[in-house]
Amino acid sequence: MGIAQDEIYSHFDLSCLVGISEVINLSQNLFEGRIPVELSNLDGLVLLDGNNTTKPAPLSLCSIAGFDLGSDQEYCPPERNVLKQLYDSTKGQEWNMLMIG
């Protein structure tokens, strides 16, 4: 699905994109501001290069292999990815449960 060069506004309803398993090409549009975290729910490639979006990108988006800006250190800082790996490998999701229980 190619949407490049189309004018898409910041209030675009992303729910219509769920389930796309090929390529969502949103590059070279007029996007500004934060990248919506909902884009990490897509199964295919997510192409956002060439927009004026805020850095960094959502961590969940940096974690998917199909994100075209995943290797850009300004969008996906490596130290943040390492901290996520540490959190996941030490069962960080359970930390709050231990403090409550």
ChimeraX attribute file (.defattr): number of C-alpha atoms within 10 A of each C-alpha:
attribute: neighborCount
match mode: 1-to-1
recipient: residues
	/A:1	11
	/A:2	11
	/A:3	14
	/A:4	16
	/A:5	12
	/A:6	12
	/A:7	11
	/A:8	13
	/A:9	11
	/A:10	13
	/A:11	6
	/A:12	8
	/A:13	8
	/A:14	11
	/A:15	10
	/A:16	8
	/A:17	15
	/A:18	13
	/A:19	11
	/A:20	14
	/A:21	13
	/A:22	13
	/A:23	16
	/A:24	21
	/A:25	18
	/A:26	21
	/A:27	19
	/A:28	17
	/A:29	19
	/A:30	17
	/A:31	19
	/A:32	12
	/A:33	11
	/A:34	14
	/A:35	20
	/A:36	13
	/A:37	13
	/A:38	14
	/A:39	19
	/A:40	21
	/A:41	15
	/A:42	19
	/A:43	18
	/A:44	17
	/A:45	19
	/A:46	24
	/A:47	18
	/A:48	20
	/A:49	15
	/A:50	12
	/A:51	15
	/A:52	15
	/A:53	17
	/A:54	14
	/A:55	14
	/A:56	16
	/A:57	20
	/A:58	18
	/A:59	17
	/A:60	14
	/A:61	24
	/A:62	23
	/A:63	15
	/A:64	17
	/A:65	14
	/A:66	19
	/A:67	18
	/A:68	17
	/A:69	18
	/A:70	20
	/A:71	13
	/A:72	13
	/A:73	13
	/A:74	13
	/A:75	18
	/A:76	20
	/A:77	17
	/A:78	15
	/A:79	10
	/A:80	14
	/A:81	15
	/A:82	11
	/A:83	11
	/A:84	16
	/A:85	14
	/A:86	12
	/A:87	14
	/A:88	12
	/A:89	10
	/A:90	11
	/A:91	10
	/A:92	13
	/A:93	11
	/A:94	11
	/A:95	11
	/A:96	9
	/A:97	9
	/A:98	8
	/A:99	7
	/A:100	6
	/A:101	5
